[in-house]
């Protein structure tokens, strides 16, 4: 798909951005979010460097990176990065979730440290909270984060199989969920988002579904079920909702993003259409003549175009664009949702 019209909606692939590495790049991208001025923050989990141990906590490259995506290829701009690897305050071991409040303060969850860090727009640590446990306000593997209109923070408490709600200063407010596969129950949930009406969408990863709930955690609907077919999911990781109410789910294990309407009816998949190298990747390749020669020998690049284990998804409301964090390809693929698209006439 480059331009596709399906179920009354038209999506046009725009471009991809990013590369693997530090600075103007990603290292196992885990989450992304927009600021009020439409800049993009990407959370990199980092690459683990000590392969001889079963639990490597080095996570080199763990950080938050701030970008201006621009409107087309070549306009993207690296701004800064912060939150490097380490166990001290403000540092990160296994960062997992990312959200911004109304003041553009950045909230990052750390799965290993069982805490939430809060930074200002310059990357300075403002506060943090959290400790391991099963009680109110305690965590066991916090992951996805989402902020409501009142700057309350929802934290997916993954291995406690629940969602906890906090004030922006870390005061515990409420919780919902619990282990299981019934309505309102979770099995290692991961991603989370809120729609414009305040409904909560939780990615119930090991139950291979997304649950829609009220702000109080009451079950409303389910999206997806386990499998590889149309509308089915395999260990989904993230979710976002556009202003029309369409729901986009990162189908991590199936290397795609699944799209559903507000009622939960599946209508299309995004599998990746990055037919050109990103601007930053192209700059690297062009400095290596041997790499350029090898690429000229490749007969079919279609595998390179496709998504590989996409971890996160977000919707750019001002520009009506879907951003997919293509984790294993170290890039973001961008699709424009077109309004009022007219199918071109065929010349007969």
N, C-alpha and C positions, 0 to 999 in steps of 0.2 A: 504494500500500500504506500503510495506517495500522496495521492488524494483519493479519499474514499467517502462515498455517501451511503449511509446505512441507517435504517430506522428514522429517517427524517433529519439526520445529523450529518454534517460533513466535516471531516478532519483532513488537514493537509500537513504533511511532514515539513517542518521548517529547517532544522539543522541540528547538529550535535555540537557539544562543547566539552572541553576538559581534556585531561590526559592523566596517566599514572605518574605519581611523583609528588614532591613537596612543592610549596609555593603555588604556582598556577596549575594545580592538579589535585587529584584525589588518591587516597590509599585505602581501599576497601570502604567506599562510601556507604554510610549507614542511615543517614537521614538528611532531609533538606527542608528549609522553611524560608518564607518571605518576610522581609521587614516592611514597615509602613511606607517606605519610599521605594519599595519594589526591588531592593537588593536581595540577593540570594545567599543564605548561609548553608554550607554543606558540612556535615559531620563525617570525618574519616575515622574509622575504627583503628586503622593502622595495620601494618604487616608484622606478624610474629617472627622473631629472628632465631630463637633457640629451638631447633627441631628435636633435640635429644630428650626433652622433658615433656611430659604429657600436658602440663598446664603452664604454658609460657605466658608470662604477664609483661613481656617487654613492649609489645604493641607499638613499635617504632612507627611514627607517622600519625599517631592519634592526635587529632586536632580539630578545630573549627576553622573553616576557610570562608571568607567573605568575597562575593563576586558581584559585578554588574553583568548580567547575562546579555544585555543588549537585545535588539529586535531581530538581528540577522547574523549570520556567520561573519566573524571578523570584528564584531562590535563588543565581544565579551572582554571583561577587564578584571584582572586579579586586584583585590584591594588590600587584604591583609589576612593573617592567620594568628590563632592564639590557642592556649590550652594544651600545651605539649604534654608528652607522655611523662608519667610519674605518679607517685602516691601522695605527694604533698598537696596542700590546699590549692585549688585552682588547676591542678594537673589531672590527667586522665589515664586510666588503665584500659578499661573496655567501655568506651563511650557508646551509647545505644540510641538515645532519643534526643530530640531537639524541638524547642518551641520558643516563640517570642511573645512578650506581653505588649500592652498598648504603648509602652514607652520604649519599645524595641530592646529591652533587656533580654538576654539570651539565656535560656534554661537548658542544661545538658544533664542527662542521666548517665550514671556510670554503673554498669552491671556488676563489675568486680568490687568497687568500693561501696556499693549500696548507698549511694548518695546522689543528690541533685546539686549541681553547681549553677550559680547565677552570675553572669558577666554583664558589664555594660557594653556599649557599642564599640568601645576601644579595646575590649578584651580583658578589662580589669575585673577581678573577682569581687563581687558585691557581698555575697553570702553563700552558704551551703547548708545542707541538712541531710540527715538520714543515717541510719545504722541498720545492721542486719537483724532480722527477727520476723516474727509473725504478728506482733501486736499492731495496734493502730499507729500509723505514722512510721512503722518500720518496713524494711524492704527485704526481699530475696530476689535479686536480679531485676531491678527496675529497667524498663525498656521505653516504650513509646510515651510521648508527652503531647498534651494538647491544652490550649488555653481557651477559656470561655470569655464571653463579652465583659464579664466583671473581673477579669484578670485572676480567676481561680485556675489552678493548675491540676489537670488530671494526669496521674501517673499510672501506667500499666505496671503492676507489680507481678512480674511474669511467673516466677516460680511459687508465688503465693496464690496464683490463679485468681487475681482480683484486680480491681481498679480503685485507687485511692484519690481523694480530692483534697487539695491543700489551698490555703490562701497564698498569695504571691510571696509572703515572707516565711512560708514553710509551716504554718499552723495547720494541723490536721483538722479536716472538716467532716469527712464522711468516707464511706467505702461501699462497694457492692461487688457481687460476684462470689466465686468460690469454685472449688474443683468439681469437674463433672462435664457431661455432654448434653445436659438439658438446657432449656431456655434460661438465659441469664447466667449460666455457668460457663467456666472456661477451662481450657487445657493449654497451659503455657501461652497465654496471649502475648501479642507483640506490639503492633501498631495501633494508633487511635487517631480519630479526628472528630470535629464537631461540624454540623452543617449550619446554615444561616438561621434555622429555627431552634437551634440549641440541642438537637438530637445528637447522641453520641454513637459513633461507629467504632467497634472494637474488633481488631483482627484476632480471631480465636485460632491461633496458628495450628496447633496439633489436633483441633477438631475440624480443620480445613474449611473454615467458614468465616464470614463477617457477621457480627450481630449489631443490630440497630437498637438502641435503648433510649429511654427518656433521660433527662438530666438527673433523675433520682435512681437510675439504674434498672428501670423496669423494662422488660423485654418488649420489643415492638415487631421486629422482623429479622429474617435471616437471609443472607446472600451467599449463594454457592454451597457446594458439597464436595466431598472428596472425589478426585478423578482427574482425567486428562482431557475430557471432552468439552464441548461448548458450555461455558458458564461454570465449569467445575474447577476446583482449586487443589493445589498440592503445596501445603505449608505456606500459605500466604503470609506476607510480611508487613504490608502497609496499605493505607486506604486514604482517599481524598474525595471530596464532593464538590462539584462545580455549582455555579449559581442557578443552573437549571434543574438541579437535583440529581443529575447523573452521578453515579458512584464508580470510582476507578480503584481496582484492587491489584496490588502487586502480587502476581501469582508466581512467587519466587521459584518453587520447584518445577514449574512448567515453562520458565523463561519467557514470561509474557505479562501483560497487564490486561485484566478482564474488565469490561465495562457493562454496567447494569443501569436500567432506569430506576426511578424513585420507588417503583413497586417491587424491585428485585428481579425484573426480567432482563436476562442477558441480551445484549445486542451486538457486541463486537469485541475483538481482541486486538491489542497492539503487540507486534512481535519484533519491532525494530526495523528502521529504514535508513540507517546512516550509511548511505552509499558513498559519501566522501569522508575522508579523514577530517577530524576537527582541526581548527586553525592551529592550535598548540601542538597537536600530534604531527601535523604536516611540517611545522617548523623543525621539529626534531628529526624527522625522517630525511628532510632535505639537507641536513648537515652530515648525513651518512651515505655516501655514494653506494656503498655495498648494499645497504638496506633498500635503496631505490632500485638497484639492479634486481635484487631478489623479488621485489614486489612486481616488477614488470614480467616476471616469469609465472606469476600466479594466474591461473585461467579463470577462476571463479571466486569472487570475493563475497558471495552472498552470506556465508557464515559470519563474516566480519560485520555485516550490516546489522545482524540480529541482536536482540537483547540477550544477556547472559546473567542469570540470577539477579534480576532487578530487585533492589532492596527497599526503595522508597519512591513515593510519588507525591506531587503537589500541583495545585492548580493556580496559575497566574491570572487572577481575576481581572486586573486592568487591561491585560492584553489577550485575554481569552485563550490561554495556552496551557497545555498539559505538559509538565516536566516529569520525566522518568529517570531516576538515578540508576543507570546501567552499571551495576557495581563491579562485575568482573571485567568489564570493558573500560572502567575508569573514565566514564563520561556521562553526560546528561543528554538524552534524546528529547527533542521538543516538537510537539504537535500543536498546530493552531486549530481551534474549533471555529469554523466559519459560520457566520450568520447570513442568511439570505443568499446562500450560494445557488447559482443558476448553472445547471449542467450545460456545457457547451454543445451547440448544434453540430451535427455531423455533416461534413461536406460530401454530398452525394454526386 
